[in-house]
Amino acid sequence: MKKRGIQKKILITNIMAIVIMTVLMFVAFTVYYVFEHHRQFNETTTHKTETAGAVINQITNIADNTGIQLGNNPYIKEMLTELYFDDNPSNFFLDEHVEENTIIQYLLPFLIKQDMIYRICIYNNRGDFLAGGTSVLSGKVNTFLQSSDFKHIEEMFYNTPATRIYAYSSNDALQGNRHKTSGYIRIIRPIRDTNVIHGNPMGYIEVQISTAGILNQLTEFDSEEITVYLNKQKLFANGTTLPERNTYKETTELNNGFSLTLKSHNSDENRVVFFTMGFLLLLLSFLVFSLITIQRRAILKITAPLISLFTKVQEASWDEVPKIAGIAAEDGDFDEIYELQKSFDYMLESLKDTMEKNVMMRTEKINAQMLALQAQVDPHFIHNTLTIIGALAEEGDGEKVKESCQRLSDMIRYNSDYSMQKVKISQEIENTRAYMELLKIRYEEAFQYEIRVQALAGVVQVPKFILQPIVENALKHSLKQAEYPWIISIDAYCQDKKWYLKITDNGVGVTKEAKKEVLERFHELQKLVADHLLKSMKIGGFSLINTLTRMYIYYGNEMEFQIDKNENGGTTVILGGKTDA
């Protein structure tokens, strides 16, 4: 009875534990699977929304940059300035074909390269009008120049510092009714006299983006329903209509008042979930039955020696209890504790060795990641720099060619030196100075910079490549959205046993949303362990987050980071760390 009692108790207890754990695991996994499936679907929709938004941002930025470059063309500005003081009410470009063709030649490169640009127009309030791209009718042009639409454009730019406005036209007001169009987005910029900051523009340049051209760039999202808005007003959609059930809608705010809504339909969600849960239930039932069978056999086998020994003990005296070979010590005491102690010591030694190996592997992994990040140079920047050097060579400007080659060589040499992971601040400054000098050769007076280095700060050791990525970030995300001249100021100083690098620009300034996102990512870094820190460092570019990650690996919670929008526009970024780190 004892034998059967203990075996049954162990078996019943194990069966109950297996069943309860299986039920709990099934319920937990079901909830998790449904939630995770829904979350992944939502994340995919969010990613698609962000990708589609990035495409539209890129298209509008290209069109806006087209307006900036043409608006700053000296020939076009000079021509509109002359026409501003011309009292002839007729369209100058209808009679003066030489000047018309000259300006058209300036427009052609933009019209040829960017197939989504529908039309580029240049006009003023004197009756002068010129267009490249889709043709226009002279009668429709006169109607437009006398319309309330044109008066609204003049009111928006008159005696204000406004630099551009965005509008949308569903019909082509410069063509007849026979001309079919899917609509176009209008980016209108004033062309002002160089001596006038606030005042009446000399004329206007309008870049029109075809809706059909935008939708052609979004063909990968044909299965989703996409709607584009400007200032909360619906502009156009891609024509796909989805049912409301099992549909997830995501909206993202884009640049310059645009927004995009994407709806994605998960038609297979319930079917996939039910099929997976049914299959899992059958699998778990089979596993539970198998485990119970295995448990029963294992319990019978494991308890058999115990039952046998118990029986023998009951049948014999204590002095006659046989010793188990290899278990009892010479003095008659059982040595299981001694064997366990030896096994435990061995386990600790093995665990220690394993931990040391893991630490070494993580260290080597971090170093390899650092070297991989260090080895990167922006290929677009090198390509543009070599193009500038080629242009200078054709112009015969040997000194600038020599200077550009030397600075590019210095940057590549600095970048490819893998022996240093920490350098002096002065070395970081000089590498960044070489980068900004190359920018200055490219943009000339449109780009300016200032550098101030405190004597003590120049010799402080800091992680390599932490300054140039911040300058690149300012150029891409702040300055390129602003008017010329672009100005960057760099200050290096020491205070309270810490070093600081302060980078200030006069761009459009960081938005509250962007600042919040960066700070949230930075606070997340402080909660991550080494493996997660490595995952946050993306090979392929020195992003701001990569720079913060590398600094946090060196300084931990002693690291300093601030990002703020300046009162007069622009962004200020401050990096810092302990001077004895």
C-alpha positions in Angstrom: 0.0 0.0 0.0 2.9 2.4 0.8 4.4 1.7 -2.6 1.3 2.4 -4.5 0.4 5.4 -2.3 3.6 7.4 -2.9 3.7 6.6 -6.6 0.0 7.6 -7.1 0.5 10.8 -5.1 3.5 11.9 -7.1 1.8 10.9 -10.4 -1.5 12.8 -9.6 0.4 15.8 -8.4 2.5 15.9 -11.5 -0.5 15.4 -13.8 -2.4 18.3 -12.1 0.7 20.5 -12.3 1.1 19.7 -16.0 -2.6 20.3 -16.8 -2.7 23.6 -14.9 0.5 24.8 -16.4 -0.6 23.8 -19.9 -4.0 25.5 -19.6 -2.3 28.7 -18.2 0.3 28.6 -21.0 -2.4 28.1 -23.6 -4.5 31.0 -22.3 -1.4 33.2 -22.0 -0.1 32.3 -25.4 -3.5 32.8 -27.0 -3.8 36.3 -25.5 -0.2 37.1 -26.4 -0.6 35.7 -30.0 -3.7 37.7 -30.7 -2.2 40.8 -29.2 1.1 40.3 -31.0 -0.5 39.6 -34.3 -2.6 42.7 -34.0 0.4 44.7 -32.8 2.5 43.6 -35.7 -0.2 44.4 -38.2 -0.5 47.9 -36.6 3.2 48.3 -36.7 3.3 47.3 -40.3 0.6 49.8 -41.1 2.5 52.5 -39.2 5.7 51.7 -41.1 3.8 51.8 -44.4 2.3 55.2 -43.4 5.7 56.6 -42.4 7.2 55.3 -45.7 4.5 56.8 -47.8 4.8 60.0 -45.9 8.5 60.1 -46.5 7.9 59.7 -50.2 5.6 62.7 -50.2 8.0 64.7 -48.1 10.8 63.9 -50.5 8.7 65.0 -53.5 7.6 68.3 -51.9 11.2 69.0 -50.7 12.5 68.4 -54.3 9.9 70.8 -55.7 10.6 73.3 -52.9 14.4 73.1 -53.5 13.7 73.6 -57.2 11.8 76.8 -56.4 14.7 77.9 -54.1 17.4 77.4 -56.8 15.4 79.0 -59.6 14.3 81.9 -57.3 18.0 82.6 -56.6 19.1 82.4 -60.2 20.8 85.8 -60.9 19.5 86.0 -64.5 15.9 85.3 -63.5 16.0 87.8 -60.6 17.6 90.5 -62.8 15.0 90.0 -65.5 12.0 90.2 -63.0 13.6 93.3 -61.4 13.7 95.0 -64.8 10.2 94.0 -65.6 9.0 95.3 -62.2 9.9 98.8 -63.3 8.5 98.3 -66.9 5.1 99.9 -67.4 4.2 97.9 -70.5 1.1 95.9 -69.5 1.7 93.2 -72.3 3.4 89.9 -71.6 7.1 90.5 -72.1 7.9 86.9 -72.9 5.4 86.7 -75.8 7.5 89.2 -77.7 11.1 88.6 -76.4 11.7 85.0 -77.4 15.5 85.2 -76.7 14.9 86.0 -73.0 12.1 83.5 -72.9 14.3 80.7 -74.3 17.1 81.6 -72.0 14.9 81.2 -68.9 13.4 78.0 -70.3 16.9 76.6 -70.6 17.2 77.1 -66.8 13.9 75.3 -66.2 14.6 72.3 -68.5 17.1 70.4 -66.2 14.5 70.4 -63.4 11.6 69.4 -65.7 13.6 66.6 -67.3 15.1 65.1 -64.1 11.9 65.2 -62.0 9.0 63.5 -63.9 6.6 64.3 -61.1 7.0 68.1 -61.7 3.9 69.1 -63.8 4.8 72.7 -64.6 7.1 75.6 -63.5 5.7 79.1 -63.9 7.3 82.5 -63.5 5.1 85.6 -63.4 4.5 89.0 -61.8 1.7 91.5 -61.4 2.7 93.4 -64.6 1.2 90.9 -66.9 4.4 89.0 -67.6 4.1 85.2 -67.5 6.3 82.3 -68.6 5.8 78.5 -68.1 7.8 75.4 -68.7 6.5 71.8 -68.7 2.8 71.4 -69.5 1.7 74.1 -72.0 -0.7 76.9 -71.1 -3.2 79.0 -73.0 -2.6 82.8 -73.2 -6.3 83.5 -72.5 -6.2 81.3 -69.4 -3.0 83.1 -68.3 -4.7 86.5 -68.5 -7.7 85.2 -66.6 -5.4 83.8 -63.9 -3.4 87.1 -63.5 -6.7 88.9 -62.9 -8.2 86.3 -60.7 -8.8 86.3 -56.9 -6.3 83.4 -56.7 -3.5 85.7 -57.9 -4.6 88.5 -55.6 -4.5 86.1 -52.7 -0.9 85.2 -53.6 0.0 88.9 -53.6 -1.6 89.5 -50.2 0.2 86.5 -48.7 3.6 87.9 -49.7 3.1 91.7 -49.6 5.1 93.3 -46.8 5.6 90.0 -45.0 8.7 87.8 -44.6 6.8 84.7 -45.9 8.9 82.5 -48.1 6.4 80.1 -49.6 2.8 79.0 -49.7 1.3 75.7 -50.6 -2.0 75.2 -52.5 -3.8 72.6 -54.5 -5.7 72.7 -57.8 -8.0 69.9 -58.9 -8.4 71.5 -62.4 -5.8 73.1 -64.6 -6.7 76.8 -64.6 -4.1 77.5 -67.3 -5.5 75.0 -69.8 -8.9 74.5 -71.5 -11.6 72.2 -70.3 -10.5 69.6 -72.8 -7.2 69.1 -71.0 -7.7 66.4 -68.3 -5.6 66.4 -65.2 -5.7 64.6 -61.9 -4.8 67.8 -60.1 -1.5 69.2 -58.8 0.1 70.7 -55.7 1.4 74.2 -56.1 4.5 75.5 -54.3 4.7 79.3 -54.7 7.7 81.4 -53.7 8.3 85.1 -54.0 11.3 86.5 -55.9 12.4 89.6 -54.0 14.9 92.3 -54.8 18.2 91.6 -53.1 17.9 94.9 -51.2 14.4 94.3 -49.9 13.7 91.9 -47.1 10.1 92.9 -46.3 8.1 94.4 -49.2 6.5 93.8 -52.5 8.1 90.9 -54.5 9.5 91.4 -58.0 7.6 88.3 -59.1 6.8 84.8 -58.2 7.9 81.3 -59.1 5.4 78.4 -58.9 6.4 74.8 -59.0 3.5 72.4 -59.7 3.6 68.7 -58.7 1.4 66.3 -60.5 -0.9 64.2 -58.4 -0.5 61.4 -60.9 3.3 61.7 -60.5 2.9 61.4 -56.7 0.7 58.4 -57.0 3.1 56.7 -59.4 5.7 56.9 -56.5 3.2 55.2 -54.2 2.3 52.1 -56.4 3.7 49.7 -53.7 0.8 50.9 -51.5 -2.0 50.1 -54.0 -3.6 47.6 -51.6 -3.9 50.3 -49.0 -6.3 53.3 -49.0 -4.2 56.5 -49.0 -5.6 60.0 -48.6 -3.4 63.2 -48.6 -4.5 66.4 -46.8 -3.2 70.0 -46.7 -4.1 72.0 -43.6 -6.7 69.3 -42.7 -8.4 69.7 -46.2 -8.5 66.6 -48.3 -6.5 66.9 -51.5 -6.5 63.5 -53.2 -6.6 59.7 -52.7 -5.2 56.7 -54.5 -8.6 55.3 -55.4 -8.5 52.2 -53.2 -11.5 51.8 -50.9 -11.4 49.4 -48.0 -14.2 48.1 -45.6 -14.3 49.4 -42.1 -14.1 45.9 -40.5 -10.6 44.6 -39.6 -9.2 47.9 -40.9 -6.5 49.9 -39.1 -6.1 53.6 -39.9 -2.9 55.5 -39.2 -2.3 59.3 -39.8 1.0 61.0 -39.9 1.8 64.7 -40.0 4.2 65.6 -42.9 6.1 68.8 -43.6 4.6 72.2 -44.4 1.0 71.4 -43.3 0.6 68.2 -45.2 -0.7 65.0 -43.6 -1.4 61.5 -44.8 -3.9 58.9 -43.7 -3.3 55.2 -44.6 -5.9 52.5 -44.0 -4.8 48.8 -44.2 -7.2 45.8 -44.2 -6.3 42.6 -42.3 -8.8 40.3 -43.9 -7.1 37.1 -42.8 -6.6 38.0 -39.1 -9.5 36.0 -37.6 -9.0 33.0 -39.8 -5.2 32.8 -39.1 -5.7 33.2 -35.4 -8.4 30.5 -35.1 -6.4 28.1 -37.3 -3.3 28.7 -35.2 -5.1 28.3 -31.9 -6.8 25.1 -33.0 -3.6 23.6 -34.2 -1.8 24.6 -31.0 -4.6 23.1 -28.9 -4.2 19.7 -30.6 -0.5 19.9 -30.3 -0.7 20.7 -26.6 -3.2 17.9 -26.0 -0.8 15.4 -27.6 2.1 16.8 -25.6 0.2 16.6 -22.3 -0.8 13.0 -23.0 2.9 12.2 -23.9 4.2 13.9 -20.8 1.7 12.0 -18.5 2.8 8.7 -20.0 6.5 9.6 -19.7 5.9 10.9 -16.1 4.2 7.7 -15.1 7.1 5.5 -16.4 9.7 7.8 -14.9 8.1 7.9 -11.5 7.8 4.1 -11.4 11.4 3.7 -12.4 12.8 6.4 -10.1 10.8 5.4 -7.0 11.4 1.6 -7.5 14.8 1.7 -5.7 13.3 3.8 -3.0 10.4 1.4 -2.5 12.8 -1.5 -2.6 15.1 0.0 -0.1 12.2 0.9 2.1 11.0 -2.6 2.0 14.4 -4.0 2.9 14.7 -1.6 5.7 11.4 -2.7 7.1 12.4 -6.3 6.7 15.9 -6.0 8.2 17.7 -4.2 11.1 19.5 -0.9 10.6 22.9 -2.6 10.9 22.0 -4.8 7.9 21.1 -2.0 5.5 23.4 -2.5 2.5 25.6 0.3 1.3 25.1 1.6 -2.2 28.4 1.3 -4.1 30.1 4.6 -4.8 27.8 6.5 -2.5 28.9 5.7 1.1 32.1 7.0 2.6 34.7 4.8 4.4 33.5 5.9 7.8 29.9 4.7 7.1 28.4 8.2 6.5 26.7 8.9 3.2 28.7 11.4 1.1 26.0 12.8 -1.2 26.6 16.3 0.3 30.3 16.0 -0.4 29.5 15.0 -4.0 26.9 17.8 -4.3 29.5 20.3 -3.0 32.1 19.2 -5.6 29.5 19.4 -8.3 28.4 22.8 -7.2 32.0 24.1 -7.0 32.5 22.7 -10.5 29.3 24.4 -11.7 30.5 27.7 -10.2 33.8 27.5 -11.9 32.2 26.6 -15.2 29.7 29.5 -14.8 32.5 31.9 -14.0 34.4 30.8 -17.1 31.3 31.2 -19.2 30.6 34.6 -17.8 34.2 35.8 -18.5 33.9 34.4 -22.0 30.6 36.3 -22.5 32.1 39.5 -21.2 35.0 39.1 -23.6 32.7 38.4 -26.5 30.5 41.4 -25.7 33.5 43.6 -25.4 34.9 42.4 -28.7 31.4 42.8 -30.2 31.2 46.4 -29.0 34.7 47.2 -30.3 33.8 45.7 -33.7 30.6 47.7 -33.8 32.6 50.9 -33.0 35.1 50.2 -35.7 32.4 49.5 -38.2 30.7 52.8 -37.3 34.1 54.6 -37.4 34.8 53.2 -40.9 31.8 55.0 -42.5 32.0 58.0 -44.7 28.9 59.4 -46.4 29.2 58.3 -50.1 27.0 61.2 -51.2 29.2 63.7 -49.5 32.3 62.2 -51.2 30.6 62.2 -54.6 29.5 65.8 -54.2 33.0 66.8 -53.0 34.6 65.1 -56.0 32.1 66.8 -58.3 33.1 70.2 -56.9 36.8 69.4 -57.2 36.2 68.5 -60.8 34.4 71.8 -61.5 37.2 73.7 -59.8 39.7 71.9 -62.0 37.9 72.8 -65.1 37.8 76.4 -64.0 41.6 76.3 -63.5 41.3 77.1 -59.8 44.3 75.1 -58.8 44.6 76.4 -55.2 41.0 75.5 -54.4 41.5 72.1 -56.0 44.6 71.5 -53.9 42.9 72.7 -50.7 39.7 70.6 -51.3 41.8 67.4 -52.1 43.9 68.0 -48.9 40.8 68.5 -46.7 39.1 65.4 -48.1 42.3 63.4 -47.7 42.6 64.5 -44.1 39.0 63.5 -43.4 39.4 60.0 -45.0 42.7 59.5 -43.2 41.2 60.5 -39.8 38.2 58.3 -40.5 40.3 55.2 -41.5 42.6 55.4 -38.4 41.3 52.4 -36.4 44.0 52.6 -33.8 42.2 55.5 -32.0 38.8 55.2 -30.4 39.3 58.4 -28.3 40.9 61.6 -29.5 41.5 65.1 -28.4 38.7 67.7 -28.8 41.1 69.7 -30.9 41.3 66.7 -33.3 37.6 66.4 -33.5 37.4 70.2 -34.2 40.0 70.0 -37.0 38.2 67.1 -38.7 34.9 68.9 -38.5 36.6 72.1 -39.7 37.8 70.2 -42.8 34.2 69.0 -43.4 32.8 72.6 -43.1 35.5 74.0 -45.3 34.4 71.6 -48.0 30.8 72.7 -47.4 31.9 76.3 -47.7 33.6 75.6 -51.1 30.3 74.1 -52.2 27.9 76.8 -50.9 30.4 79.7 -50.8 29.0 82.7 -48.9 25.7 80.9 -48.3 27.4 78.8 -45.6 29.4 80.3 -42.6 30.8 78.8 -39.4 32.4 79.9 -36.2 34.6 77.9 -33.8 35.6 78.8 -30.3 37.8 76.4 -28.3 38.7 77.0 -24.6 42.4 76.2 -24.1 41.8 73.5 -21.4 39.1 71.9 -23.5 41.3 71.3 -26.6 43.3 68.6 -24.9 40.5 66.6 -23.4 40.1 63.1 -24.7 36.6 62.3 -26.1 35.1 59.5 -28.2 36.0 59.7 -31.9 33.4 61.0 -34.4 30.9 62.7 -32.1 31.1 66.3 -33.5 30.8 65.9 -37.2 27.6 63.8 -37.1 25.9 66.6 -35.1 27.0 69.2 -37.8 25.7 66.9 -40.5 22.4 66.5 -38.6 22.0 70.3 -38.4 22.7 70.7 -42.1 20.1 68.0 -43.1 17.3 68.7 -40.7 17.6 72.4 -39.8 19.6 74.5 -42.2 18.3 73.0 -45.5 14.8 74.2 -44.6 16.0 77.7 -43.9 17.0 80.7 -46.0 20.6 81.6 -46.7 23.1 82.3 -45.2 23.4 79.1 -43.1 25.5 79.6 -39.9 26.9 77.0 -37.5 28.7 77.9 -34.3 30.8 75.5 -32.3 32.0 76.1 -28.7 34.2 73.8 -26.8 34.8 74.4 -23.1 35.3 72.8 -19.6 33.1 73.4 -16.6 32.8 71.7 -13.2 35.2 68.8 -14.2 33.2 68.2 -17.4 33.8 69.0 -21.0 31.1 70.4 -23.3 30.6 70.8 -27.0 27.9 73.3 -28.0 26.7 73.3 -31.6 24.3 76.1 -32.7 22.7 76.7 -36.1 20.3 79.4 -37.5 18.0 76.9 -39.2 14.3 76.3 -38.7 14.8 74.8 -35.3 13.9 71.5 -33.9 10.2 70.9 -33.5 8.6 69.9 -30.1 7.7 66.5 -31.6 11.3 65.8 -32.9 12.8 67.0 -29.6 10.5 64.8 -27.6 11.3 61.8 -29.8 15.1 62.3 -29.4 14.9 62.7 -25.7 12.7 59.7 -25.3 15.2 57.6 -27.3 18.0 59.0 -25.2 16.2 58.1 -21.9 15.6 54.6 -23.4 19.4 54.2 -23.9 19.9 54.7 -20.1 17.8 51.6 -19.5 19.4 49.3 -22.0 22.2 46.7 -21.4 25.1 46.2 -23.7 23.4 43.9 -26.2 20.4 46.3 -26.6 22.8 49.2 -26.9 24.5 47.4 -29.8 21.1 46.9 -31.5 20.4 50.6 -31.3 23.6 51.4 -33.2 22.7 51.2 -36.9 25.4 50.5 -39.4 25.0 52.8 -42.4 25.2 56.3 -41.0 26.3 58.4 -38.1 22.8 59.3 -36.9 22.2 61.4 -33.8 21.1 58.3 -31.9 24.2 56.4 -32.9 26.3 59.3 -31.6 24.4 59.3 -28.3 24.7 55.5 -28.0 28.5 55.6 -28.5 28.8 58.4 -25.9 26.7 56.5 -23.4 28.8 53.4 -23.8 31.8 55.5 -22.7 30.3 57.8 -20.1 27.1 56.1 -18.8 25.0 58.3 -16.6 27.8 60.9 -16.4 27.0 61.8 -20.1 25.5 65.2 -20.8 23.0 65.8 -23.6 20.7 68.7 -24.4 18.7 69.8 -27.5 16.7 72.9 -27.7 15.1 75.3 -30.2 16.6 78.8 -30.0 14.5 81.9 -29.3 15.5 83.5 -32.6 15.3 80.2 -34.6 17.7 77.4 -35.1 18.7 74.5 -32.8 21.3 74.2 -30.1 22.8 70.8 -29.2 25.1 70.3 -26.2 27.2 67.1 -25.6 29.4 66.5 -22.6 31.1 64.1 -20.3 33.6 63.8 -17.4 37.0 65.1 -18.2 38.7 62.2 -16.5 36.6 59.5 -18.2 
